[in-house]
């Protein structure tokens, strides 16, 4: 049996196709990832973009629509996926996906383009506590992206630059718009770019950390979402949370789509 | 599950926490729905197929202002939503 999970993020659409594996003698059902696919939508109509991303994923996996038993959607735009059988929240999908990759995980930190959130999960991957920031993007990837643009750097360069700094410059602005003017002031005062990059990523990490502390840091901590590709942010977050180690999936942006596909598979039984 | 709805901004942390384990099978006859003067609560079926209360999405971004009328500065000694929720599922962070 094959199921699909679609994560309709505010920046990109992620599709994961999961196949139920038959393992003789195994006490529980096993699942394997058949194909994962990401698309940056070029269409403002989210439903059309989701359909395109899904068709591309099916083509890449050599599958037809009728081969897929159920399609579940998650993410900010999940309600726009008209062909989805059901929708689940980002918390439920993220917790499930993180638990599948790291069964000992009890704390999940999800930082995407528009929103960051902290979750606590049980041994089955069920979200038991969550907190997000529903007001602005100050604790998310688009904030870091806007600041990297102000410094004329790519996001990758931005993350690497922050790792070269050991200074702590507090950023007072909570809002992306005001923070940008603070970055410009730092540029004018000849602050090295590395220090500014670290200041920005420390600020994002501190906001994400406030949400994680609300649910409590417990057991293995897993970071998911596209921001996890930014090494500087991961370091800032580890420092803010006061933890030495965190678990990082190979493809962190797909974890919510994976969780979504796993929930779809479980609900077929 | 403890569901925290709200945000943190430059002025503070504004979250309404709903303990869904206490909310399922509500013994207060869903009194929160009418107790809130701004009608911020509604009943939804969550991802685990349980009927629970949540804070309506638009209100999640404006809690500091929406709840101001019920805070001590407006003359209340206890919050109407927390008082109405006798199982004790609702809490405010500020």
Interface residues (C-beta under 8 A of the other chain):
Chain A: X88 X89 X91 X92 X126 X127 X128 X129 X130 X131 X132 X133 X134 X135 X136 X138 X139 X173 X174 X175 X207 X210 X211 X214 X215 X263
Chain B: X1 X2 X3 X4 X5 X6 X7 X8 X9 X10 X13 X15 X46 X47 X48 X57 X60 X61 X93
